[in-house]
Amino acid sequence: MEKPIRNIAIIGAGPAGLIAAERLAGAGHRVTLYERMASPARKFLLAGRGGLNLTHSEPFDVFLRRYREASDWLEPALRAFQPQALRDWADGLGAETFVGSSGRVFPRAMKASPLLRAWLARLDALGVRLAAGRLWTGWNTEGALTFRLVNGETETVRPDATLLALGGASWPRLGSDGGWAPLLAARGIAISPLRPANGGFTVGWSPQMKERFAGQPLKRITIRCGDERAAGEAMIDAEGIEGGAIYALSSPIREAIQREGFATLAVDLRPDLSAPELAARLARRRKGETLSNHLRKAAGLAPVAIALLRDSAGASLPDEPGALAALIKAAPLRLEAPMPIARAISTAGGIARGECDEGFMLKRLPGVFAAGEMLDWEAPTGGYLLQASFATGIAAAAGIESWLADRA
């Protein structure tokens, strides 16, 4: 018996929606992608300007732990579509990938636009229709999907199945503004509050720090928040601090602020040297040498690192080499609040895991599925965000196939 062809609506033309469209159209279904913006994958293209970090090459069990509390929830989807599968898929589109020195995986073109062009051409060949300029506004009283068009008119659609892939709430100017959350909450779907992830935090810098060092990087540092550590770089902002090392610990930092009203980081400005080694170097100070010059030469600290040291000390720096070395190894930095969600790279929170079945269908809304950043998970930068978006999009497509097959 021939498999019936179904009409499937996918709302959101980011990575999760596009890969689900590819899988479902490849299985012979009629797929329409509904996108709020004038063109698809705006945030994907923006990410590509920095090199398009698709995934990561580290061992899978280590990779899985990056998803923290959501790792067990996402594991089946991630195991079904692992990093190598994503690399194979990109290679198949002519976007040959390579592993960088940090283990991150990039296309050799180091940008998203060639990959996206090839991807959209493949989707077009599969018969996927893109309906752009359509803002999803929920359902009408008859249960049909409703959209507001750019000219103010309303469009209704009644597909056989629906996939929601509308992203989180970061970078709203690119299309993901979290406007879907109240629409689902009104249907009884539990939504964990949307919060900034992979974003910066505010710091009460001194005027000198703001004026002289905003925009300068702290290189090769290690930070500690509670029992968790991260290594990398950070960037001084006039309002606070951001960058890879900060993003890696954004979850525990955010939790500490929520619990205590602030978070204190211990910043190791010379993780390559032990405290005794530093103290020995600092003990050899020439007579008449300024402390700043001594810290630059003996401890190898850049001016921005010395300025952070002074800000964190809250007073004059200690003269005793051991005390000064201890401060360099664990400069206390008080973070006051997350920067606005619109500035964050990604979003924490979203559709609670208990609302979804194993195929990512919303239990309260049969026939409606969700994927990508709408779901309540977060991960650091490094390829983990895109990998989970692709994997959950593919898992939701499989869930749609299974659900439709049961109703054939």
Phi, psi and omega in degrees: 000133182288137180290131180291146177272128182248156175265123184237131177257128174244121183255111183114115184253050170264191183305316181297316181291320182293318181289326175295320178299319179298315181294316185287320177293323177296336177273001174101006181272158174274117186242131173240129176263121178257124186230132179295320183279172181286340180216159186278161167057044181296316181291324176300317178294320179296317178301326181292341179294334179266008177121349181054076176284097187288315184199195183224150186263002183294162179307144189300319181297323175291315179305314183298324182294343180295342182270005172051233187296338181269002187298320181290328178292316184276345187307312181302319180292318181290325177290327180286335179221085186275171181308321180294326178295322177293320177297317179298319179298313180297318178300323180293340176267006180086005179260069183307135184256163174214161180261123178282177184297335180272000183092355178285152184249130182228154166286148183299332178290344178060030174204166187270333191299318178296319179297315182296320178299315179295322180294313180295325176295320177296316180297319178298318179295332178277356178090011178290131179260132176257120177250093184271170179067034182232116179267120179290130182241010176112220182233150173272183185293340178270359178090007178277148174293142179239142180226144172257126181274166183296336179273005178092349179286164180247141177236140177240146183219139177234085181279171175283333177206154182229137172244125175265123180218060190266004178075189182264231182225013178268153183051057184300333181293346178264001173122337182260102182240007179073012181295346179285337187302310179294332178295319179283322179301324179294340177264009177088008180279127179287127181239119172289137184307137179284127185225154180292137173231152184053049179228176181272177180226148181281148179223141178277070183296155170290157177305321179297318180297316180297313188285322187265333191238001176301131181092001180259144183270147167261111187262147173052056177248166170234137177240152178229133173234109187064235181266001186256143182233155173211145179244153178149220180236162173222159180238130176284130176243152180303331181262346184176225185214144177212189180115172189304316181296321178292316181300322183299332180247021184298327180293305178295328177295314180299319179294320179296319179295319179295325183278317188252345185093353177195169175227140177249121175265148168256115184257118176267109184277348176221070182295345180278351180239142175282163178300316178298322178297317179296314181301320179297319178294318184289339180288344183262060181266130180285147179299131179085354180285133178293155181295321180299317179292323178295316179294324179293316184277311186282320183261351179069031182269135174287160179306322180294324178291322177295320179295319177297321179300317180293319179297318184288330181290332178073359179198197179291150181287149179293147178273329184293127186304319181296317179293321179293319177298318179298322179292319178297325182280344182205062179290121182284129180232120183268120177260133190260323183196154173294147171290162185305147183298331180296338180266350184284156177286324183214185187232138167262160183089180181130203183296122183296144185301328180292348180277348186248145171273187185292343178260014180064029171271141177286119186299327181278349183228077181306133180091356178247124184243164179219150181206165174079213189285353174295333182282155185278079173213161174212162179203158177287169172292163182129011181104350184289326182294310180293320181301314181290328177295314176298312186296317180288329175297317178292319179295321178293322176299319177295322177297320178296315178303313181295317181295318178292323180298323179293342182250014180291000000 
